[in-house]
């Protein structure tokens, strides 16, 4: 049988983190550092080489499955009913939106073009791209309204799935918040801050040099929560100025965006039509966009 090396690597590394991290707090700290260093090096390698890898997608799916198993075995009978409904609701939303997100990013149909001198001509796909489209070096296709290639979900973000991507981030934030809270509270117990409000007692747990599998997976979920929240804020900022991630990088580096127009600030973007119009255009127009037929005007 042919075994995918990425699947073996991600499974081994994640199991190492959970097993070693459950010994005590010092071991958890060392395992977290090793895990973070490995992920950082792998991330830089993938981004610089442009190699399409399912490593990070497998890691995200393994984290989701592990959280589901531990929640069903350790939390289900202890948690409050509203917490259980909250977790399973956002889990179903996350998986359903993820399936829709993975379908199509807005791939532009390859139609041979002889106009090779056109400024929007793609020599790899041999087509003249619509305005705001770009070539993805990971998937080796041109994507309409290309934002970026998300290595965590192994999919491009374009006109067809940009709305799904935002919903996916929102669902993942709520899902990881639920797992972080319930895993920490089950492992550490509660401490009352007021008669009607209590939080997980992580301080005493950490100072006692104790750890567990629930605390380790809760810490990992907390890291995913913070990273996902950061990406959601970035996406909301870009939508506010009617920019894609690719265009934002061009503006930041001083490169021309699409038609040789140099801009130095988001406010000067040729696509910026104001806060209300930008959001209405994103919510309505992106859903109705037809690849190769709709072209944004400047």
Steps between C-alpha positions, in 0.01 A plus 500: 500500500619849414496718812489879476800641684305809595232291671763310699685820597193691617360205694833432672560863589150560635504181707844595633366838607198351680688216673805698611290805584282299737794410732538835674517871423875500425461217249203682346710813458782307329256313275330829406833659407603202286156495337509875428851488354412208274180667377682828436772334295245293308290809434799697367605209282154466344462875444844546346508187287141526376455125546140395548484310830212351698702501823321792663158387381559156654611668822181709517283194432689295760446774755128510420460122528700484824294783650179323403610169653622657825192720528266204449689282751603749769276805475164380372370365833644783709437816301186707512239437233549837336875435468433166332256654252744784434788265422312259271318781319821679404665168417228423245521854360878473473498166317218596262659835410840333462351258246350790305825700525705214353284468186615789281688825556406661170731321257506671163435276203804456279427654160795540267583863425732637231524842664825418677599867538199587713594624847264245662623206290603193701775307324441193717126466430525670155197719569426869548387526861208718614587801714580398863574142399840346566692178459539271803845343504382222734203380293649617166172656387366854457237594758242775464537775765791307650559572869755241613568128520410378847738218588303406814202397289703422185281719280513833322274784613330666204171638376306174537592416858603829667171530688530135605851574626375775732224274636758224541723727709203607712396138558855398588529786752182392678598132486848553643364738765258228611771232518749731671253600772363151566836322488664751733207501742485119512875463553553793741165551668341840561579801712225750580567863410153603613189322631367463145820462299785248512793417272735201462759495780803468272733701721498245785525219246810651337670588829439144621703369201213276394377419153269265311388414150198730538720791603739435208226488239339803664826693465526402134138608445578833667789556256276415204238740637746791515643433152152466347382819670801684354419375148135603538603854599734520199223384266252752640756778452559400137128481425451844655741643239379265223839335464613141472795357685701487177428868423588599856839334467559680169414837656719432803800408285449781249409268212243595233160337548370349179517801266824672600333733751730559795333585830656548842197476731175310533299823467649552153393160372323536163233257623418685824143633479438572867420285802135425418549440129803279560314269737186492285714420197671218687183343639287532187730523200740221601212254523369599158836516328538279194855404415626655175181704454510755778784752508544763770528854369742757630 
